[in-house]
Amino acid sequence: MLRAIGTCMQEHAGCQKGYVNKESVIVMEPVPDPQGLRGMAVIEVNSKNAGRSIIAQNPMILSDLGFWYEVYLMLRGMMRK
């Protein structure tokens, strides 16, 4: 099981790097949580469905190893210049 997770994580990293290179991902990072390591990404897409489509193609989700995701819309954001 650990080998399968490790392989999946490598595929996941490659997949995410591809989205960074395509400029869909604005920022992504592992997020420490007392219940386990999680990931967070801010992506720029035209619709919530487009975001779900990107996530649904992720090796972590396709693996059937129990990984999951949530999607939230950012209503308004502020960035430094």
N, CA, C and O atoms as a GROMACS GRO file, in nm:
protein
  324
    1MET      N    1   0.082  -0.120   0.000
    1MET     CA    2   0.000   0.000   0.000
    1MET      C    3   0.087   0.126   0.000
    1MET      O    4   0.057   0.221  -0.073
    2LEU      N    5   0.194   0.128   0.081
    2LEU     CA    6   0.280   0.246   0.086
    2LEU      C    7   0.348   0.271  -0.048
    2LEU      O    8   0.364   0.386  -0.089
    3ARG      N    9   0.387   0.164  -0.116
    3ARG     CA   10   0.449   0.180  -0.249
    3ARG      C   11   0.349   0.241  -0.347
    3ARG      O   12   0.385   0.328  -0.426
    4ALA      N   13   0.224   0.195  -0.341
    4ALA     CA   14   0.120   0.249  -0.430
    4ALA      C   15   0.098   0.398  -0.402
    4ALA      O   16   0.080   0.477  -0.495
    5ILE      N   17   0.099   0.436  -0.275
    5ILE     CA   18   0.081   0.577  -0.240
    5ILE      C   19   0.200   0.658  -0.290
    5ILE      O   20   0.181   0.767  -0.344
    6GLY      N   21   0.321   0.608  -0.272
    6GLY     CA   22   0.440   0.678  -0.318
    6GLY      C   23   0.439   0.700  -0.468
    6GLY      O   24   0.471   0.808  -0.517
    7THR      N   25   0.403   0.596  -0.541
    7THR     CA   26   0.394   0.606  -0.687
    7THR      C   27   0.289   0.709  -0.727
    7THR      O   28   0.309   0.790  -0.817
    8CYS      N   29   0.176   0.703  -0.659
    8CYS     CA   30   0.066   0.795  -0.686
    8CYS      C   31   0.108   0.939  -0.658
    8CYS      O   32   0.074   1.030  -0.734
    9MET      N   33   0.182   0.961  -0.550
    9MET     CA   34   0.229   1.095  -0.516
    9MET      C   35   0.322   1.150  -0.623
    9MET      O   36   0.317   1.269  -0.655
   10GLN      N   37   0.408   1.064  -0.679
   10GLN     CA   38   0.498   1.108  -0.786
   10GLN      C   39   0.419   1.147  -0.911
   10GLN      O   40   0.448   1.248  -0.974
   11GLU      N   41   0.319   1.067  -0.945
   11GLU     CA   42   0.234   1.099  -1.060
   11GLU      C   43   0.157   1.228  -1.035
   11GLU      O   44   0.141   1.311  -1.125
   12HIS      N   45   0.109   1.245  -0.913
   12HIS     CA   46   0.037   1.365  -0.872
   12HIS      C   47   0.126   1.489  -0.890
   12HIS      O   48   0.082   1.590  -0.944
   13ALA      N   49   0.250   1.480  -0.842
   13ALA     CA   50   0.343   1.594  -0.853
   13ALA      C   51   0.367   1.631  -1.000
   13ALA      O   52   0.370   1.749  -1.035
   14GLY      N   53   0.385   1.531  -1.084
   14GLY     CA   54   0.404   1.558  -1.226
   14GLY      C   55   0.283   1.623  -1.289
   14GLY      O   56   0.296   1.715  -1.370
   15CYS      N   57   0.167   1.575  -1.252
   15CYS     CA   58   0.041   1.631  -1.303
   15CYS      C   59   0.027   1.777  -1.262
   15CYS      O   60  -0.007   1.863  -1.343
   16GLN      N   61   0.054   1.805  -1.134
   16GLN     CA   62   0.041   1.941  -1.083
   16GLN      C   63   0.142   2.035  -1.148
   16GLN      O   64   0.109   2.150  -1.178
   17LYS      N   65   0.263   1.986  -1.170
   17LYS     CA   66   0.365   2.069  -1.235
   17LYS      C   67   0.319   2.108  -1.375
   17LYS      O   68   0.344   2.220  -1.420
   18GLY      N   69   0.251   2.016  -1.442
   18GLY     CA   70   0.197   2.047  -1.574
   18GLY      C   71   0.097   2.160  -1.570
   18GLY      O   72   0.096   2.245  -1.659
   19TYR      N   73   0.013   2.163  -1.467
   19TYR     CA   74  -0.085   2.272  -1.455
   19TYR      C   75  -0.018   2.403  -1.418
   19TYR      O   76  -0.064   2.509  -1.460
   20VAL      N   77   0.089   2.398  -1.339
   20VAL     CA   78   0.164   2.520  -1.309
   20VAL      C   79   0.224   2.574  -1.438
   20VAL      O   80   0.219   2.695  -1.463
   21ASN      N   81   0.280   2.487  -1.519
   21ASN     CA   82   0.341   2.530  -1.645
   21ASN      C   83   0.238   2.586  -1.743
   21ASN      O   84   0.270   2.672  -1.824
   22LYS      N   85   0.114   2.537  -1.735
   22LYS     CA   86   0.007   2.587  -1.823
   22LYS      C   87  -0.057   2.714  -1.766
   22LYS      O   88  -0.146   2.772  -1.828
   23GLU      N   89  -0.012   2.756  -1.649
   23GLU     CA   90  -0.060   2.876  -1.581
   23GLU      C   91  -0.203   2.865  -1.530
   23GLU      O   92  -0.267   2.967  -1.506
   24SER      N   93  -0.255   2.742  -1.514
   24SER     CA   94  -0.387   2.725  -1.452
   24SER      C   95  -0.375   2.739  -1.301
   24SER      O   96  -0.466   2.788  -1.235
   25VAL      N   97  -0.261   2.697  -1.247
   25VAL     CA   98  -0.239   2.701  -1.102
   25VAL      C   99  -0.170   2.831  -1.066
   25VAL      O  100  -0.065   2.864  -1.122
   26ILE      N  101  -0.227   2.904  -0.973
   26ILE     CA  102  -0.168   3.028  -0.926
   26ILE      C  103  -0.070   2.996  -0.813
   26ILE      O  104   0.042   3.047  -0.811
   27VAL      N  105  -0.112   2.913  -0.721
   27VAL     CA  106  -0.026   2.870  -0.611
   27VAL      C  107  -0.075   2.734  -0.563
   27VAL      O  108  -0.195   2.706  -0.564
   28MET      N  109   0.019   2.651  -0.521
   28MET     CA  110  -0.018   2.524  -0.459
   28MET      C  111   0.090   2.486  -0.361
   28MET      O  112   0.207   2.521  -0.379
   29GLU      N  113   0.050   2.415  -0.258
   29GLU     CA  114   0.145   2.384  -0.153
   29GLU      C  115   0.088   2.276  -0.061
   29GLU      O  116  -0.033   2.272  -0.040
   30PRO      N  117   0.172   2.190  -0.008
   30PRO     CA  118   0.126   2.100   0.098
   30PRO      C  119   0.090   2.184   0.221
   30PRO      O  120   0.153   2.286   0.249
   31VAL      N  121  -0.011   2.141   0.293
   31VAL     CA  122  -0.057   2.211   0.412
   31VAL      C  123  -0.055   2.114   0.529
   31VAL      O  124  -0.127   2.015   0.527
   32PRO      N  125   0.027   2.142   0.632
   32PRO     CA  126   0.028   2.053   0.747
   32PRO      C  127  -0.103   2.064   0.825
   32PRO      O  128  -0.156   2.174   0.844
   33ASP      N  129  -0.153   1.952   0.868
   33ASP     CA  130  -0.278   1.945   0.942
   33ASP      C  131  -0.256   1.841   1.052
   33ASP      O  132  -0.192   1.739   1.027
   34PRO      N  133  -0.307   1.864   1.173
   34PRO     CA  134  -0.288   1.765   1.279
   34PRO      C  135  -0.339   1.625   1.242
   34PRO      O  136  -0.293   1.526   1.298
   35GLN      N  137  -0.432   1.618   1.148
   35GLN     CA  138  -0.487   1.488   1.108
   35GLN      C  139  -0.413   1.428   0.989
   35GLN      O  140  -0.446   1.318   0.946
   36GLY      N  141  -0.314   1.497   0.936
   36GLY     CA  142  -0.238   1.445   0.823
   36GLY      C  143  -0.208   1.553   0.722
   36GLY      O  144  -0.267   1.661   0.725
   37LEU      N  145  -0.115   1.524   0.633
   37LEU     CA  146  -0.075   1.620   0.531
   37LEU      C  147  -0.186   1.638   0.428
   37LEU      O  148  -0.247   1.540   0.383
   38ARG      N  149  -0.210   1.759   0.392
   38ARG     CA  150  -0.311   1.791   0.291
   38ARG      C  151  -0.246   1.883   0.188
   38ARG      O  152  -0.135   1.932   0.208
   39GLY      N  153  -0.316   1.906   0.081
   39GLY     CA  154  -0.268   1.998  -0.020
   39GLY      C  155  -0.371   2.105  -0.047
   39GLY      O  156  -0.490   2.085  -0.024
   40MET      N  157  -0.325   2.218  -0.095
   40MET     CA  158  -0.413   2.329  -0.127
   40MET      C  159  -0.365   2.389  -0.257
   40MET      O  160  -0.244   2.403  -0.279
   41ALA      N  161  -0.458   2.425  -0.343
   41ALA     CA  162  -0.421   2.490  -0.468
   41ALA      C  163  -0.521   2.600  -0.499
   41ALA      O  164  -0.641   2.585  -0.475
   42VAL      N  165  -0.472   2.708  -0.551
   42VAL     CA  166  -0.557   2.814  -0.604
   42VAL      C  167  -0.538   2.807  -0.756
   42VAL      O  168  -0.427   2.823  -0.807
   43ILE      N  169  -0.647   2.782  -0.825
   43ILE     CA  170  -0.641   2.768  -0.970
   43ILE      C  171  -0.730   2.872  -1.036
   43ILE      O  172  -0.830   2.916  -0.979
   44GLU      N  173  -0.693   2.910  -1.157
   44GLU     CA  174  -0.773   3.004  -1.235
   44GLU      C  175  -0.840   2.928  -1.347
   44GLU      O  176  -0.774   2.874  -1.436
   45VAL      N  177  -0.974   2.924  -1.342
   45VAL     CA  178  -1.053   2.855  -1.444
   45VAL      C  179  -1.175   2.940  -1.477
   45VAL      O  180  -1.207   3.036  -1.406
   46ASN      N  181  -1.242   2.905  -1.585
   46ASN     CA  182  -1.360   2.982  -1.628
   46ASN      C  183  -1.487   2.943  -1.555
   46ASN      O  184  -1.584   3.020  -1.553
   47SER      N  185  -1.488   2.824  -1.493
   47SER     CA  186  -1.608   2.779  -1.423
   47SER      C  187  -1.571   2.678  -1.316
   47SER      O  188  -1.463   2.619  -1.318
   48LYS      N  189  -1.663   2.658  -1.222
   48LYS     CA  190  -1.643   2.559  -1.118
   48LYS      C  191  -1.629   2.420  -1.180
   48LYS      O  192  -1.549   2.338  -1.133
   49ASN      N  193  -1.705   2.393  -1.286
   49ASN     CA  194  -1.696   2.263  -1.354
   49ASN      C  195  -1.558   2.242  -1.416
   49ASN      O  196  -1.507   2.130  -1.417
   50ALA      N  197  -1.498   2.348  -1.468
   50ALA     CA  198  -1.363   2.336  -1.525
   50ALA      C  199  -1.264   2.299  -1.415
   50ALA      O  200  -1.174   2.218  -1.438
   51GLY      N  201  -1.279   2.358  -1.299
   51GLY     CA  202  -1.194   2.324  -1.186
   51GLY      C  203  -1.213   2.179  -1.142
   51GLY      O  204  -1.116   2.108  -1.116
   52ARG      N  205  -1.337   2.137  -1.134
   52ARG     CA  206  -1.366   1.997  -1.098
   52ARG      C  207  -1.307   1.900  -1.201
   52ARG      O  208  -1.261   1.792  -1.165
   53SER      N  209  -1.309   1.939  -1.327
   53SER     CA  210  -1.254   1.854  -1.432
   53SER      C  211  -1.104   1.835  -1.415
   53SER      O  212  -1.053   1.725  -1.432
   54ILE      N  213  -1.034   1.943  -1.382
   54ILE     CA  214  -0.890   1.934  -1.357
   54ILE      C  215  -0.863   1.838  -1.241
   54ILE      O  216  -0.777   1.751  -1.251
   55ILE      N  217  -0.937   1.855  -1.134
   55ILE     CA  218  -0.916   1.773  -1.015
   55ILE      C  219  -0.953   1.627  -1.041
   55ILE      O  220  -0.884   1.536  -0.995
   56ALA      N  221  -1.060   1.605  -1.113
   56ALA     CA  222  -1.106   1.469  -1.140
   56ALA      C  223  -1.004   1.388  -1.220
   56ALA      O  224  -1.007   1.265  -1.216
   57GLN      N  225  -0.915   1.455  -1.293
   57GLN     CA  226  -0.812   1.387  -1.372
   57GLN      C  227  -0.684   1.363  -1.293
   57GLN      O  228  -0.589   1.304  -1.345
   58ASN      N  229  -0.680   1.408  -1.169
   58ASN     CA  230  -0.560   1.396  -1.087
   58ASN      C  231  -0.536   1.251  -1.047
   58ASN      O  232  -0.629   1.182  -1.006
   59PRO      N  233  -0.413   1.203  -1.059
   59PRO     CA  234  -0.382   1.064  -1.022
   59PRO      C  235  -0.422   1.028  -0.878
   59PRO      O  236  -0.456   0.913  -0.852
   60MET      N  237  -0.417   1.123  -0.787
   60MET     CA  238  -0.455   1.094  -0.649
   60MET      C  239  -0.604   1.057  -0.641
   60MET      O  240  -0.642   0.966  -0.567
   61ILE      N  241  -0.685   1.126  -0.717
   61ILE     CA  242  -0.829   1.099  -0.716
   61ILE      C  243  -0.860   0.971  -0.794
   61ILE      O  244  -0.944   0.892  -0.753
   62LEU      N  245  -0.791   0.952  -0.905
   62LEU     CA  246  -0.814   0.834  -0.988
   62LEU      C  247  -0.763   0.705  -0.925
   62LEU      O  248  -0.799   0.596  -0.968
   63SER      N  249  -0.679   0.716  -0.822
   63SER     CA  250  -0.611   0.599  -0.765
   63SER      C  251  -0.702   0.505  -0.686
   63SER      O  252  -0.668   0.388  -0.668
   64ASP      N  253  -0.814   0.554  -0.639
   64ASP     CA  254  -0.901   0.474  -0.550
   64ASP      C  255  -0.830   0.436  -0.420
   64ASP      O  256  -0.860   0.332  -0.361
   65LEU      N  257  -0.736   0.521  -0.376
   65LEU     CA  258  -0.666   0.497  -0.250
   65LEU      C  259  -0.727   0.577  -0.135
   65LEU      O  260  -0.670   0.582  -0.026
   66GLY      N  261  -0.841   0.638  -0.157
   66GLY     CA  262  -0.912   0.708  -0.050
   66GLY      C  263  -0.887   0.858  -0.045
   66GLY      O  264  -0.928   0.924   0.051
   67PHE      N  265  -0.820   0.914  -0.145
   67PHE     CA  266  -0.797   1.058  -0.146
   67PHE      C  267  -0.922   1.129  -0.197
   67PHE      O  268  -0.999   1.073  -0.276
   68TRP      N  269  -0.942   1.250  -0.154
   68TRP     CA  270  -1.062   1.326  -0.190
   68TRP      C  271  -1.026   1.473  -0.205
   68TRP      O  272  -0.914   1.515  -0.173
   69TYR      N  273  -1.120   1.550  -0.252
   69TYR     CA  274  -1.099   1.693  -0.270
   69TYR      C  275  -1.227   1.769  -0.242
   69TYR      O  276  -1.336   1.712  -0.241
   70GLU      N  277  -1.211   1.897  -0.220
   70GLU     CA  278  -1.323   1.989  -0.206
   70GLU      C  279  -1.295   2.109  -0.295
   70GLU      O  280  -1.179   2.145  -0.316
   71VAL      N  281  -1.399   2.170  -0.348
   71VAL     CA  282  -1.384   2.287  -0.434
   71VAL      C  283  -1.462   2.403  -0.373
   71VAL      O  284  -1.580   2.389  -0.338
   72TYR      N  285  -1.396   2.515  -0.360
   72TYR     CA  286  -1.460   2.637  -0.310
   72TYR      C  287  -1.428   2.749  -0.406
   72TYR      O  288  -1.317   2.759  -0.458
   73LEU      N  289  -1.526   2.835  -0.431
   73LEU     CA  290  -1.504   2.951  -0.516
   73LEU      C  291  -1.447   3.065  -0.432
   73LEU      O  292  -1.489   3.085  -0.318
   74MET      N  293  -1.354   3.138  -0.487
   74MET     CA  294  -1.303   3.258  -0.422
   74MET      C  295  -1.386   3.373  -0.478
   74MET      O  296  -1.378   3.405  -0.597
   75LEU      N  297  -1.462   3.434  -0.393
   75LEU     CA  298  -1.552   3.539  -0.440
   75LEU      C  299  -1.478   3.667  -0.474
   75LEU      O  300  -1.512   3.736  -0.570
   76ARG      N  301  -1.378   3.697  -0.398
   76ARG     CA  302  -1.299   3.818  -0.423
   76ARG      C  303  -1.163   3.797  -0.357
   76ARG      O  304  -1.156   3.741  -0.247
   77GLY      N  305  -1.060   3.840  -0.420
   77GLY     CA  306  -0.927   3.824  -0.362
   77GLY      C  307  -0.847   3.952  -0.373
   77GLY      O  308  -0.877   4.040  -0.454
   78MET      N  309  -0.748   3.961  -0.289
   78MET     CA  310  -0.656   4.074  -0.294
   78MET      C  311  -0.515   4.018  -0.303
   78MET      O  312  -0.482   3.918  -0.239
   79MET      N  313  -0.433   4.084  -0.382
   79MET     CA  314  -0.294   4.043  -0.398
   79MET      C  315  -0.204   4.164  -0.384
   79MET      O  316  -0.244   4.276  -0.416
   80ARG      N  317  -0.084   4.141  -0.339
   80ARG     CA  318   0.010   4.251  -0.337
   80ARG      C  319   0.061   4.275  -0.479
   80ARG      O  320   0.053   4.187  -0.565
   81LYS      N  321   0.111   4.392  -0.502
   81LYS     CA  322   0.160   4.426  -0.636
   81LYS      C  323   0.302   4.385  -0.653
   81LYS      O  324   0.360   4.406  -0.759
   0.00000   0.00000   0.00000
